[in-house]
Amino acid sequence: MNFVTIDFSLNSPGICIFNDKRKQYHFIAYLKKNGSKKAIKLQEEMGLLDDVTLVFQPDWEKDVDYSSIEFNKIMRYDIMSNDIINLIIQNTFKDDGYLIAFEGVSYGSSAGTNNIIDMASAASILKIKLLKHLKPEDIKTVAPATIKKHAGKGNMNKRVLWDVFVENRTGEEFLEETNFWSFAKNLEVGKSVPKPFDDLVDAFYLNSLIRSLQANLPLPA
């Protein structure tokens, strides 16, 4: 089975794949290219790892006209969805089957109402396209707090979750065999976890959660 988990956002969707037959991970970052030269250099270095695929998004056109803006958004979401599905197909074994899970929208986010609506709309387009290939029961959505609770505590922020990840406090099997984990473990991180590492860590713990649920393993109380 290909367990595919998606921490969806407009600028930095993070995807974690685990194939339980081959016992291997793969991480995908579909990232909008912005930030400092140092940040972009770090992202490019991460993209050289053999268990990481890093793809920078196209430069999306902007328009001052309201109608054009709304149309361009839909076109962007359509292109993003196609790109993400192709990246998943390219990095999985199709004959092994799929279980795909999304991290649900955090309505307490400080991103703003319009941004949350846009993100939910884009994620919906991706899910509709996935349903052309999969059954409805193959696609799950999990609340962010449930994922964090699985990793240790329901109110953890991204910085705390990062520490849990690089120290592998939850004892995740096969994680420490990945080049991505080794690379992350040696990073010097300040108060904020750099993009796209935070999104990939979220996707990783969602992956761990759905595999536990699939195997009927006990989850943290």
Secondary structure, DSSP 8 states (H G I E B T S, - for coil): -EEEEEE--SS--EEEEEETTTTEEEEEEEE---S-HHHHHHHHHHTTSTTEEEEE-------SSHHHHHHHHHHHHHHHHHHHHHHHHHTS-GGG-EEEEEE---TT-TT-HHHHHHHHHHHHHHHHHHTTTS-GGGEEEE-HHHHHHHHT-TT--HHHHHHHHHTTTT--TTGGGSHHHHHHHT----SS--TTHHHHHHHHHHHHHHHHHHTT-----
